[in-house]
Amino acid sequence: MDFSKWIGIAVWISGSLAALGQGPSINVEYIRYDWLNSTSASLDGLYIKMDRDTDLVYHQLNQQSNSQSGGEYNYPDNRSEPGLFVAGTTPMVAVKFSSSETDPFVVRLRADLPMSNSLAQVSVAFANGESNWVLFPFAQPIESRLRETGANQCFWWAEYLDSSGQWTEYFADYSGFNAYVVFDKPKYPWYATNDVVPWVNALSASIGNSGQDYQTSASAHASGVAEMINEEFVYDYITGANKFAFFLNGSADDVGFDLQKFIVRLYAPSADWLSCYDCAAAVQAFTSLVGSQAIFYDWDQHPTRMYGYIPISKLVGWDIWGQCNNPFWLKSDIEHSLIVGNDEVEIDTDNPPNNLKERSKFDTHGVCKVNGQFYDACVWDGSSNWPLLDRDMSTQAEVSVPKTIVSLFHSGNIVDNIDLLYVAP
């Protein structure tokens, strides 16, 4: 495009505005993060949804017949949805502007972002009070850390050619800029099908609610997720029944997880009970969302030995009860004590009331593998250290084929076979 004529007109327009110390009026109308409608994670933002079932944005920039096509930031409709970017990339965002000036002109525009970055300066041509879609690259690669910027603002600066032939900068406008940054493109099962697309409150739970905003370590993020689970849920100390995890088609080889239900209960005022499978599945779902992955493992009962006992430790949500090595201590055939001395005690049915009940153990157990080490997501020691599997567990366990969560959704309702509220003994 030949800008020479436009620049001449810009000089004439800006000359009349120079006395006011202001160039042509600029308004940011739309910003599109996912303008390629792809999951390439390098040239644009990644495709995400506002919630699990709703996407308010069309992905074609030239569709202007519906207000939804404007972009994640849509000033006319007062909407500012988040974008999703990958750390270390230098993507571009698509922006469309308007102006009260109807004559053609050209300005240079740049923006300061709320994420220690900026959008590089680009020449933008206006005609009839609007611009075409213009691509603005990030000025430098996105920092290699998790980010949740929140509903923040982006400040736009314009340069116009004044009557003396000098480019003069002025504040043009501000717009919304709400973004998430992840370590890498979300891993399986995210994007495995068109239905498994990251959504906003899942990202918020994984990054913001877990206290991992600005985090640079994938392992530390996984530990933060485990700590979040400890703070918001309580391990089922009667049966260890699954609340959010389930077996697809009745097979333990395919583990599903109702992430949306988990997130709803995460923000609920009362604490839900959960199982080891729930804990491990939640850690995988949230870590794979940010581009790392804690692999879900299922340890089954070995033909000649049980899975094993836990050492004296604290189970998720057990801060008020303290240490325990007897996780199902309220089950009818189990010794009703938090700590039991012997691993197994034969029940003396012939000599009541001196018959002793056995110490509870895991027949199967869901755990996570992170960077080659196994962690127990249903155990928390009250510090920032996510406990490794103890020596009893690791020596008595038989490793099965690693399970990956093949579904984050559930069409029906999972039966709540334990109360939503718990009462401390």
NORNOR-V978170 format. One line per field, one symbol per residue. ss: DSSP state (h for helix, s for strand, l for the rest). phi: phi as a letter, one per 20 degrees, with the letter a starting at -180 (. if undefined). burial: I if it has 24 or more other C-alpha atoms within 12 Angstrom, else O. A space follows every 50 residues. Layout:
ss: ???
phi: ???
burial: ???
This chain:
ss: lllhhhhhhhhhhhhhhhllllllllssssssllllllllllllllllsl sllsllllllllllllhhhhllssllllssllsssslllllsssssssll llllssssssssslllsssssssssssllslllsssssllllllllssll lsssssssssslllllssssssssssslssssllllllllllllllllsh hhhhhhhhhllllllllhhhhhhhhhhhhhhhssslllllllllssshhh llllssslhhhhhhhhlllllssslhhhhhhhhhhhhhhlllllssssss lsllsllsllllslsllllllllslllllllllsllllllllllllllll lllllllslllsllssssssllssslllsllllllllsllhhhhhhlssl llllsssllllllllllllllllll
phi: .eefffffffffffffegfembeffcceebcdeeeelbdfmcebfefcdf bgdccecfddfeedfcffefpfecfgelcbefdccdgnecfcdeccdcbf eeffaccdcbbedeblbbeffcfcedblnbdffcedeffbgfgebfbcfm fdddddccdceefendedebfdacbfbdbdcdfbggegefmfcfeedgcf ffffffdffemdgmfddffffgfffffgfffdccffedcmffddebeflm dffcddbefffffgffeffdeeebdfffffffffgffffendaeffcdde ffgdbfgpdeffadegmegfdnfbccfdfdfgedgecfcdfefccfeefe cfeefdefefbefcbeccdclndecdfedbenceeeffgfffffeeedfe ffedfebdcbfddffeecffdccff
burial: OOOOOIIOIIIIIIIOOIOOOIIIIIIIIIIIIIIIOOIOIIIIIIIIII IIOOIIIIIOIOOOOOOIIIIIIIIOOOIIIIIIIIIIIIIIIIIIIIIO IOIIIIIIIIIIIIIOIIIIIIIIIIOOOIIIIIIIIIIOIIIIIIIIII OOIIIIIIIIIIOOOOIIIIIIIIIIIIIIIIIIIIIIIIIOOOOIIIII IIIIIIIIIIIIIIIIOIIIIIIIIIIIIIIIIIIIIIIIIIIIIIIOOO OIOIIIIIIIIIIOIIOOOOIIIIIIIIIIIIIIIIIIIIIIIIIIIIII OOOOOIIIIIIIIIIIIIOOOOIIIIIIIOOOOIIIIIIIOOIOOOOOOO OOOOOIIIIIIIIIIIIIIIOOOIIIIIIIIIOOOIIIIIOOIIOIIIIO OOIIIIIIIIOOOOOOOOOOOOOOO
